[in-house]
Amino acid sequence: MPQIFIFVEEVCVPSDNLKTCFLILNELKEMEAMEIQQEHSVNLKESTDIKVKECIKLEITEENDLKSCNNVNIKSKLDDSNTKVQEIKNRKETDLNDIESVNDSNVIKEEKITNEETDLYSYTKLNDFTSEIYKIELGNLPNIVGYKQLRKLLNSTLNLNTRKVKAIGNPPHFAFITFKDEKDRDKALDTLSGYQWKGKTLTAKKASPAADPMVKKRKAGESEDCSDPKKANTDEPIELRLKNAVTPFWNVPYEEQLKRKEDDIHKYLMRLSKSIEKVNPSAISLLSKNRKANFHQCCPLLPIKKSPVTTAYRNKCEFTVGRHLYTKEKTVGFRLNSYKEGSMSVAEPDDCINISEAMLKAVKSFQAYIRDSDKDVYNPENHSGYWRQLTVRTSNNSDVLLIIVLNPQSLTENELEEEKTKLKKYYEEGPGSSCGITSVYFQLFSKKAKHEETANLTHLMGKKFIEETLLSMKFQVSPEAFFQINVPATEILYSMVADLVTATSSATVLDVCCGTGTISLCLAKSGAKVIGIEMCPEAVENAKLNAENNKLPDVEFICGKAEDVIYTALSKCDTSEIIAVVDPPRAGLRKILFKFLPV
């Protein structure tokens, strides 16, 4: 029987029972998605690497500084002026969830709050499109169905053209469903009212749109983005508030951070045993034995491997373009709070300990550019404005890549080309040329085109990639390709994985969700035969080029969804043992993969 290693950036499990392995994998992904922040815990995806050996030994590798949580894009001041009518008429399709996006920013002006700004549903009265005005409530759902089954019923079985489906409860007891237009909504009402499904008669009725969370906070007097800054929360300096939002453990000693993390994992391993027993009763005896020997955990917990760096380690950050809470200047930085908490204010990241000096210089250079620009910053409440976001990627080879995101609104092609020319000149010949920028990209973003962002990415100047060095190998990383954000910690992690893999020299490695091929090539360098699987064509091209540049031509990469091509990949394995290295998206692997990987 082939042996499979399951490795999820945090998890590496050699086991003869894949269902158990995948449960561990997905449970950890679910735990990372939980509101661990309630205990001021850290996001596992960016901070912890867990290695499980023979399903009974666990080792955690500190990949990233616990002081960092996901970048909190902070929100800026309300636009207290009247809506720019002409821009609204020309704006493209938008949706309410755009209002809640943590990457949006806003315009601020010193005028009285208009009626529109105190109307909880004003966004539904604009000329902008929102599917919230075509919403229904679906009730009396069967207790035995989940969200995916509901989506399948609506879109595949009944051919209803849904836009958003929000199921309430787990399992869902009812759901809110939105549609593109009145025709689609009315069709759904006729189809779903009285529909028999799994022994239940469904009910369907029109539903009211959701209230704008910012306006709701404003009416309650809780919004910090009010017209009078003195009424905002000024108990803490804005610099301190930003550090607490972006790096909430900045003032917690590193050893204490690790202790908290270890405690969280200990609690999780105590819960995990019960979950494993439900899907794998044959493991009950082993789990019972392990619990007695390991403080009620399903396996031993070994010491955490520390990150070699705890400051200025992030090589990628997404910065919001908005307005400063007090000065009202155009600002590039992070949001102080979320939109639904009543804030759109942005503060500069000068004191954030996870930001490098090179990244900070890049932020300052772009901030200087937009402050001189005749175009305003983007407003997530009424969708006016242009400058939206700045992504900065750096490397240990001194590369600095920028992705400048702009909402085109009603700009003509000539006007867009003029703006691109200005940016190019600014970074090639102007003040931006002194900041060490090696690549600049320009990206158009509108709600309608949000799933086509890569197609709207235009290279303006410099190299088309950044080059990163990891374990003495060179990797070319394209603008939107995934790469680990803490390289020194990643080197520790990948070395540990390589040690596990090379212990079984005859095995074939399947690197599932391989990205740009970093794990694949590190393992191939150790002598393993590797097949990588990745759904992003751009990342696959990066991976192939990286293999060629590092003189590892025997590594094979397959482009496609893991569940679609895993069987093809398995058929290419010509050894008796298989090691699966898995680094999936945050949501984890799809259960359909269970059907293809041997158990």
C-alpha positions in Angstrom: 0.0 0.0 0.0 1.5 3.4 -1.0 2.3 5.7 1.9 1.0 9.3 1.6 2.3 12.4 3.3 -0.2 15.1 3.8 1.5 18.5 4.1 -0.5 21.7 4.4 2.2 24.3 4.9 1.5 23.7 8.5 0.7 19.9 8.4 2.7 16.9 7.3 1.2 13.6 8.0 2.5 10.2 6.9 -0.3 7.7 7.4 -2.0 4.7 6.0 -5.4 6.2 6.5 -5.9 9.2 4.2 -9.4 10.0 5.6 -7.8 10.6 8.9 -5.0 12.7 7.3 -7.5 14.8 5.3 -9.6 15.3 8.4 -6.6 16.7 10.3 -5.8 18.8 7.3 -9.2 20.3 6.9 -9.8 20.6 10.7 -6.6 22.7 10.9 -7.8 24.9 8.0 -11.2 25.3 9.8 -9.5 26.2 13.0 -7.4 28.8 11.3 -10.6 30.4 9.9 -12.2 30.5 13.3 -12.3 33.7 15.3 -9.1 32.8 17.1 -8.6 36.5 17.4 -11.1 36.4 20.3 -8.3 35.1 22.3 -5.8 37.3 20.5 -4.4 34.2 18.9 -2.5 34.2 15.6 -3.6 33.1 12.2 -2.2 29.6 11.7 -1.8 30.0 7.9 0.8 32.8 8.4 2.4 31.7 11.6 2.5 28.0 12.3 3.9 25.0 10.6 2.9 21.7 12.1 4.5 18.4 11.3 2.8 15.2 12.2 4.9 12.0 11.9 3.4 8.6 11.9 0.2 10.2 13.2 1.5 10.3 16.7 4.3 12.9 16.8 3.6 16.6 16.3 6.1 19.4 15.7 5.3 23.0 15.2 7.5 25.3 13.2 7.2 29.0 13.8 7.1 30.4 10.3 6.0 33.9 10.9 6.1 36.3 13.8 3.1 36.0 15.9 3.1 39.8 16.1 1.6 39.8 12.7 -1.9 39.0 11.8 -3.3 39.3 8.3 -2.8 42.8 7.1 -5.7 44.8 8.4 -6.6 47.2 5.7 -7.9 50.2 7.6 -10.7 52.4 6.5 -10.8 56.2 6.1 -13.1 59.2 6.6 -16.6 59.5 5.3 -17.3 61.6 2.3 -19.6 64.1 3.8 -20.3 65.8 0.5 -23.1 65.3 -1.9 -22.6 62.3 -4.3 -20.9 63.0 -7.6 -23.9 62.4 -9.8 -22.2 62.1 -13.1 -19.7 59.5 -11.8 -22.5 57.5 -10.3 -24.3 57.4 -13.6 -21.3 56.0 -15.3 -20.2 53.5 -12.7 -20.4 49.8 -13.5 -22.0 47.0 -11.6 -21.3 47.0 -7.9 -22.5 44.9 -4.9 -23.1 45.4 -1.2 -20.3 43.1 -0.3 -17.9 45.6 -2.0 -18.9 48.0 0.8 -17.5 45.6 3.3 -14.2 44.9 1.5 -11.2 45.4 3.7 -9.2 46.7 0.7 -11.4 49.7 0.0 -10.8 53.4 0.9 -12.7 56.6 1.0 -12.9 60.3 0.4 -13.4 62.8 3.2 -14.6 66.3 3.0 -15.7 68.8 5.7 -19.5 69.3 5.1 -22.7 68.4 6.8 -23.9 64.8 6.6 -26.5 64.6 3.9 -29.8 62.6 4.1 -28.2 60.0 1.8 -25.5 59.5 4.4 -28.0 58.7 7.1 -30.2 56.4 5.0 -29.5 52.8 5.8 -30.5 51.8 2.3 -29.2 54.7 0.2 -26.9 52.5 -1.7 -30.0 50.8 -3.3 -31.2 54.1 -4.6 -28.0 55.0 -6.5 -27.7 54.4 -10.2 -25.1 51.7 -9.3 -26.3 48.1 -9.5 -26.7 46.0 -6.4 -28.3 42.6 -6.2 -29.6 43.4 -2.7 -32.7 45.0 -4.4 -33.6 41.6 -5.9 -33.4 39.4 -2.8 -35.6 36.6 -1.5 -35.8 34.6 1.7 -35.9 30.8 1.3 -37.3 29.0 4.3 -38.2 25.6 5.7 -34.9 24.0 4.5 -34.3 20.4 5.3 -32.1 19.8 8.3 -29.9 17.3 6.5 -28.6 19.7 3.8 -25.6 21.9 3.7 -24.6 25.1 1.8 -23.1 23.2 -1.2 -26.2 21.1 -1.6 -28.3 24.2 -1.5 -26.2 25.9 -4.2 -26.4 22.8 -6.4 -30.2 22.8 -6.1 -30.5 26.4 -7.0 -28.0 26.7 -9.8 -27.7 23.2 -11.3 -31.0 21.4 -10.6 -33.4 24.4 -10.9 -31.2 26.6 -13.2 -31.8 29.7 -11.2 -29.4 32.5 -11.9 -28.3 33.4 -8.4 -25.8 36.1 -7.5 -25.3 35.5 -3.8 -26.5 32.8 -1.4 -26.2 33.4 2.3 -27.3 30.4 4.3 -28.2 31.0 8.0 -27.3 28.3 10.5 -25.3 25.1 10.3 -27.1 23.2 8.9 -28.9 26.2 7.4 -32.5 26.8 8.5 -33.2 29.5 5.9 -31.2 31.5 3.3 -31.1 34.8 1.7 -30.6 34.7 -2.1 -30.0 37.6 -4.5 -30.4 37.9 -8.3 -29.3 40.0 -11.1 -32.7 41.4 -12.0 -36.4 41.3 -11.2 -37.1 38.7 -13.9 -34.6 36.2 -12.3 -36.0 37.0 -8.8 -39.6 36.4 -9.8 -38.7 33.2 -11.6 -37.0 31.9 -8.4 -40.1 32.9 -6.3 -42.4 30.9 -8.6 -40.0 27.9 -8.8 -39.2 27.7 -5.1 -42.5 28.4 -3.5 -44.0 25.0 -2.5 -41.0 23.1 -4.0 -40.7 19.7 -2.4 -37.1 18.9 -1.4 -36.0 16.1 0.9 -39.3 15.8 2.6 -39.7 19.5 3.1 -42.0 22.1 1.4 -39.9 25.2 0.7 -41.2 28.7 1.3 -40.0 31.7 -0.7 -40.8 35.4 -0.3 -39.2 38.8 -1.1 -36.7 40.1 1.4 -35.5 43.5 2.3 -31.9 44.6 1.4 -29.3 44.5 4.0 -28.6 47.8 5.8 -25.3 49.7 5.0 -23.2 48.9 8.1 -21.4 52.2 7.9 -24.6 54.2 7.8 -26.0 52.0 10.6 -23.0 52.8 12.8 -23.3 56.5 11.9 -26.9 56.7 12.9 -26.2 55.0 16.2 -23.5 57.6 16.8 -20.8 55.0 16.9 -18.9 55.8 13.7 -15.4 57.2 14.2 -15.6 58.7 10.7 -17.9 61.5 11.9 -17.6 65.1 10.8 -16.1 66.1 14.1 -12.8 64.3 14.8 -13.2 65.2 18.5 -16.2 62.8 18.7 -14.1 59.9 17.4 -12.4 57.5 19.7 -9.3 59.4 20.7 -8.4 57.4 23.8 -5.3 56.1 22.0 -3.0 57.8 19.6 -3.6 56.8 16.0 -0.2 55.1 15.7 -1.0 52.9 18.7 -4.4 52.0 17.3 -2.8 51.0 14.0 -0.2 48.8 15.6 -3.0 47.1 17.7 -5.0 46.5 14.5 -2.2 45.3 12.2 0.2 43.6 14.7 -1.9 43.0 17.8 1.0 41.1 19.5 3.6 43.9 19.0 4.0 44.5 22.7 3.8 40.8 23.8 7.3 39.1 24.3 8.0 36.6 21.6 8.4 33.7 24.1 4.9 34.5 25.5 3.5 34.5 22.0 4.8 31.1 21.4 3.4 29.9 24.7 0.0 31.1 23.7 0.2 29.4 20.4 1.3 26.2 22.0 -1.7 26.4 24.4 -4.1 26.9 21.4 -2.7 23.9 19.6 -2.9 21.8 22.8 -6.6 22.6 23.1 -7.2 21.8 19.5 -5.5 18.4 19.7 -7.7 17.5 22.6 -10.8 18.3 20.4 -9.4 16.7 17.3 -9.5 13.1 18.7 -13.3 13.1 18.8 -13.5 14.4 15.2 -11.2 11.7 14.0 -13.1 9.0 15.8 -16.3 10.0 13.9 -14.9 9.3 10.5 -12.4 6.6 11.5 -13.7 4.3 14.2 -10.8 1.9 13.7 -8.5 4.6 15.2 -10.4 4.7 18.5 -8.0 2.3 20.3 -4.9 4.2 19.1 -6.4 7.6 20.0 -7.4 6.4 23.4 -3.8 5.2 24.0 -2.3 8.4 22.8 -4.6 10.6 24.9 -3.5 8.7 28.1 0.1 9.3 27.2 -0.1 12.9 25.9 -2.2 15.0 28.3 -5.5 14.1 26.5 -4.1 15.1 23.1 -4.4 12.8 20.1 -0.6 12.9 19.6 2.5 14.3 21.3 3.2 18.0 20.9 6.8 18.8 20.3 8.5 22.2 20.9 7.9 25.0 18.4 10.6 25.9 15.9 11.1 29.6 16.2 11.2 32.1 13.3 14.7 33.5 12.8 13.2 36.9 12.2 10.4 38.7 14.1 10.5 42.2 12.6 10.4 43.6 9.0 9.9 40.1 7.6 6.8 40.5 5.3 7.7 40.4 1.6 4.2 41.3 0.5 1.6 43.8 1.8 -1.6 45.2 0.4 -2.1 48.9 1.4 -5.4 50.7 1.3 -5.6 54.2 -0.3 -7.9 56.4 1.6 -8.1 59.5 3.9 -6.4 60.1 7.2 -8.7 60.2 10.2 -7.6 63.6 11.4 -5.6 65.4 8.6 -8.0 64.2 5.9 -5.1 64.0 3.5 -4.9 61.3 0.9 -3.1 58.4 2.7 -1.6 55.0 1.8 -1.6 52.6 4.7 -3.8 50.3 6.7 -7.3 50.8 7.9 -7.9 51.4 11.6 -11.0 49.2 11.7 -13.5 47.5 9.4 -16.3 49.2 7.4 -19.0 47.4 9.4 -17.5 48.7 12.6 -18.0 52.3 11.2 -14.6 53.2 9.9 -12.9 53.9 6.6 -10.0 55.8 8.0 -6.4 55.0 6.9 -3.2 55.5 8.8 0.4 55.4 7.6 2.3 52.2 8.5 5.4 53.9 9.8 5.4 52.1 13.1 4.3 48.6 12.0 7.1 46.3 13.0 6.3 43.8 10.3 7.0 46.3 7.4 10.5 46.6 6.0 12.2 49.9 5.2 12.1 49.2 1.5 8.4 48.6 1.6 7.8 51.7 3.6 9.7 53.8 1.1 7.6 52.4 -1.7 4.4 53.4 0.2 5.7 56.9 0.8 6.6 57.4 -2.9 3.1 56.4 -4.1 1.5 58.5 -1.4 3.4 61.5 -2.6 2.2 60.8 -6.2 -1.6 60.5 -5.3 -1.4 63.7 -3.2 -0.4 65.6 -6.3 -2.9 63.8 -8.4 -6.1 65.4 -9.6 -7.9 62.1 -9.0 -9.5 61.4 -5.6 -9.2 58.2 -3.5 -11.9 55.5 -3.9 -14.9 55.7 -1.6 -16.4 52.2 -0.7 -19.6 53.7 0.5 -20.8 55.5 -2.7 -18.2 54.0 -5.0 -16.8 57.3 -6.2 -13.1 58.1 -6.6 -10.2 56.3 -8.3 -7.1 55.4 -6.3 -7.9 52.1 -4.5 -5.0 50.0 -3.4 -1.2 49.5 -3.6 0.4 46.1 -3.4 4.1 46.0 -2.6 6.2 42.9 -3.0 9.9 42.8 -2.0 12.6 40.2 -2.1 15.9 39.4 -0.4 17.6 40.3 -3.7 16.5 44.0 -3.3 13.6 43.8 -5.8 10.6 46.0 -5.1 7.4 45.4 -7.2 4.4 47.6 -7.1 0.8 46.9 -8.3 -1.2 50.2 -8.4 -4.9 49.6 -8.4 -7.3 52.2 -9.9 -11.1 52.2 -10.4 -11.5 53.6 -13.9 -15.0 55.0 -13.3 -15.8 56.9 -16.5 -12.2 57.6 -17.7 -11.7 57.2 -21.4 -8.9 55.0 -22.9 -6.9 58.1 -23.6 -7.2 59.3 -20.1 -6.1 56.0 -18.7 -3.1 55.9 -21.0 -2.2 59.4 -19.9 -2.3 58.3 -16.2 -0.1 55.3 -17.0 2.4 57.5 -18.8 2.5 59.8 -15.7 3.1 56.9 -13.4 5.8 55.4 -15.6 7.6 58.8 -15.8 7.3 59.3 -12.1 9.1 56.0 -11.3 11.6 56.1 -14.1 12.6 59.8 -14.0 10.8 61.6 -11.3 10.8 61.4 -7.4 9.8 57.8 -7.5 13.1 56.8 -9.2 15.0 57.2 -5.9 13.0 54.6 -4.0 14.5 51.4 -5.5 11.4 50.4 -7.4 12.3 47.6 -9.9 8.8 46.8 -11.3 5.6 48.7 -11.6 2.2 47.3 -12.7 -1.1 49.1 -13.2 -4.4 47.3 -12.5 -7.9 48.4 -13.3 -10.5 47.3 -10.8 -14.3 47.7 -10.9 -16.8 45.4 -9.2 -17.9 44.0 -12.5 -14.3 43.1 -13.4 -13.2 41.8 -10.0 -12.9 38.2 -11.3 -10.8 39.4 -14.2 -8.2 41.4 -12.4 -5.2 39.5 -13.9 -6.4 40.4 -17.4 -6.5 44.1 -16.4 -2.9 44.0 -15.1 -0.6 46.1 -17.2 3.2 46.2 -16.9 4.5 49.8 -16.9 8.2 49.6 -16.2 11.1 47.5 -15.0 11.3 43.8 -14.6 8.1 41.7 -15.0 8.8 39.7 -11.8 10.8 39.7 -8.5 13.5 37.2 -7.9 13.7 35.5 -4.5 16.4 33.3 -3.1 15.3 30.3 -1.0 17.6 27.5 0.1 20.2 28.7 -2.4 17.8 28.4 -5.3 16.5 31.4 -7.4 12.8 31.8 -7.9 11.1 34.2 -10.3 7.8 35.3 -8.8 5.2 37.0 -11.0 3.1 39.9 -9.6 0.1 37.9 -8.4 1.8 34.5 -7.7 1.8 33.1 -4.2 5.1 33.0 -2.3 5.7 32.5 1.4 5.8 35.9 3.2 8.6 35.0 5.7 11.5 33.5 3.7 13.9 32.7 6.6 11.2 30.7 8.4 10.1 29.1 5.2 13.7 27.7 4.8 13.4 26.0 8.1 10.0 24.6 7.2 11.0 23.3 3.8 14.2 21.7 5.1 12.2 19.7 7.6 9.9 18.5 4.8 12.9 17.6 2.7 14.3 15.5 5.5 11.0 13.6 5.8 10.8 13.0 2.0 14.4 11.9 1.5 14.0 9.4 4.2 12.0 7.4 1.6 14.2 7.8 -1.4 12.2 5.5 -3.7 8.9 7.6 -3.3 7.3 9.9 -5.9 6.2 13.2 -4.5 2.9 14.8 -5.5 3.0 18.5 -4.7 -0.7 19.4 -4.7 -1.5 23.1 -5.0 2.2 23.7 -5.8 2.0 27.4 -6.7 5.3 28.6 -8.2 7.0 25.3 -7.4 9.0 26.3 -4.3 8.3 23.1 -2.3 8.5 20.9 -5.5 12.0 22.2 -6.4 13.3 22.1 -2.9 12.4 18.5 -2.7 13.7 17.7 -6.2 17.0 19.3 -5.2 17.1 16.7 -2.4 16.8 13.9 -5.0 13.1 13.2 -5.0 11.0 12.7 -8.1 8.3 15.4 -8.0 5.0 16.1 -9.9 3.4 19.4 -9.1 -0.3 20.2 -9.5 -1.5 23.9 -9.7 -4.7 25.4 -11.1 -3.2 28.9 -11.8 -1.7 28.9 -15.3 0.6 31.9 -14.5 2.0 30.1 -11.4 2.6 26.9 -13.5 4.6 28.9 -16.0 6.6 30.4 -13.1 7.2 26.9 -11.7 8.4 25.5 -15.1 10.8 28.5 -15.5 12.1 28.2 -12.0 12.8 24.5 -12.6 14.7 25.3 -15.7 16.7 28.1 -14.1 17.6 25.9 -11.2 18.6 23.0 -13.5 15.9 20.7 -12.3 14.2 19.8 -15.6 12.8 16.5 -14.5 10.1 18.1 -12.2 6.8 17.9 -14.0 3.9 20.4 -13.5 0.3 19.8 -14.3 -2.1 22.7 -14.7 -5.7 22.2 -13.4 -7.9 21.9 -10.3 -6.5 19.2 -8.0 -9.7 17.3 -8.0 -9.7 17.2 -11.8 -6.2 16.2 -12.5 -5.2 14.2 -9.4 -5.9 10.8 -11.1 -3.8 11.8 -14.0 -1.0 12.7 -11.7 -1.3 9.5 -9.8 -1.1 7.5 -13.0 2.3 9.1 -13.7 3.8 7.8 -10.4 6.0 4.9 -11.3 7.1 4.0 -7.8 5.5 1.9 -5.1 5.4 4.7 -2.6 3.7 8.1 -3.0 4.2 11.2 -0.9 1.6 13.9 -1.2 2.7 17.4 -0.2 -0.3 19.6 0.2 -0.5 23.4 0.6 -4.1 24.2 -0.3 -6.0 27.5 -0.1 -7.2 28.6 3.3 -10.5 26.7 2.9 -8.6 23.4 2.6 -8.9 20.6 0.1 -12.2 19.6 -1.5 -13.6 16.3 -0.2 -13.9 14.9 -3.7 -10.1 14.4 -3.6 -10.7 11.5 -1.2 -12.1 9.5 -4.1 -8.8 9.7 -6.0 -6.1 9.4 -3.5 -5.5 5.8 -2.3 -6.6 4.9 1.2 
